[in-house]
Amino acid sequence: MELAESLARHEIRTVAERYFFGVDTRDVAMVASCFADVFRFELRLDPTRVLTTAEGIRELIGGPVQPEASNHSLGNMLIELTPDGATSTLHAVADVSIGGKILVRGLRYTDRWIRQRGAWRIADRLHQPRWQFETTAIAPRVAQAG
């Protein structure tokens, strides 16, 4: 693998990590910065949602109905460089605290990437839940100041 290919893969993975960090911190600007100026983001939820604007991302990430907390962990990621950019498939696990429950979901993201203004950005994203379970949330045990 050439240095340029290795660098491109590193940069793409860095954007994927920034996306998850932005989702978990509810940083709408950070999440939006991961997408190309013209993009399509399909979330295969019930019902399926398709986002194509920064406003759609704002409603998804910063809207009134949000989990109390979340943690998205990027697992494995296969990146293929193409003449027009890149494609990737990544697997992640999302832990979400909402309404007194913890939802744990396995996710697959299938992406098409382009370079825009010197940075890799997502042009097409398919978000697919693959499995999930839920359990009751409990308060974390915190050491008391002594």
N, C-alpha and C positions, 0 to 999 in steps of 0.2 A: 504494500500500500504506500502510495506516495505521500509526502508531507502535506500537500494541498488537500488530498482526500481525507486524511486524518484530521486536519484542521476543520474542514467543512463538517465532518461528522460531530466533532466536539462542539462547534458553534450551534448546530441544530439541537443537540442534546441539551445544551445550555439554555436555549429558548424553551424547550419542553419543561425543564426544571423551573424556569422563571414563570411560565404559565401556571404550574401547580402552586408555586409560592404565592402568586397573585390571587389565585382562587382562594387559597386558605387564609390569606390576610385581607380578603375582600378589596383588593387594590384594582379597581376597574381599569385605571390607566395602564397598569402593568400588564394585565391580561390583554387589553386591546392592542398593546404594542407588539404582541406576538403574532398578530394577524396582518395580512397584506391589506393594501388599500381597498381592493376588491376581493372579497372572500365569501366562502360558503361554509357554514358550521352546522352540521346536522346532528342533533342529539336524539338517539333512538330511545326515547322515554315513552311514557304513556300519558299523553299523546306525544308523537314525534314533534320536535320543534326544529325549525331551520332559521338560523340567524345569518344575516348578511350585512348588518350595520353595527357601528359602535354603540348605538342606542340599544340594540338587541343584547349586546354583551353587558351593557350597564344594567338592563332589566334583569338579566340572568344572575349577575354577580352582586349587584348592589341594590336589588329590589327589596320590597318590604318583607317578603317571606324568605327568610334565610335561616340556615342552621345556626345553632349556638356556637359550634366549632366544627372544623373539618381538618383532616390531614390526608393529602394525596401523596402516595409514595410511588415514584416511578420505578418499575421493575426492570424488565428487559426491553430493549429497543433495537430494531433492525432498520438500518438506514441504507438506502440504495441511491447512489448519485446517478442522475440522468443528464442527458444533454440540455434539458430544459430546467433543471433544478434538482429536486430530490423527492423521494417518497419514503415514508416510514410507517412502521407498525410498532406501537408500544403498548405494553401491558402495565397496568397500575392497579393499586388497591386504594380505595377511598374509605376512610373511616369518618362518619358524619354523625354528629350529635344533634338530634332534632326532636323536640317534643317529648323529652324524657326517655328516648330510645337511642341506641347506637346502631346505625346502619353500616354494615361493612359490605362493600361491593367491589367485585373484580371488574375492571374496565379494559376495553381495547380501543385504542385510537388509531385510525388509519388516516394518514395525512399526505398531502402534496405540498411541497415547499418550493418557494421561489426566493431569489435574491432581489431585494428592493432597497434602494438607497444604501447599499453596502452591507445589508444585514439579511439573514435568513428569516423568512416570515411564512406563516401558514396561509396557503391559498384555499385549500379544501381540507376540511376535517370531518371525519365520521366518528362519533362517540357512541360506543356500543357496550352497554352493561352485559356481562357474561354470566355472572352468578352473584348471589348476595345472601346475607343472613342478617338478622337483627336480634338485639338483646336489650335488656333494660339497663339504662344508664345508672351509675352510682357516683356519688361525690368522690373526688380523689382524696386520698389521705395525704394530709400536709403536715409536716413537722411543726410543732408548736414552738414558738420562741420561748427560751427558758431562761 
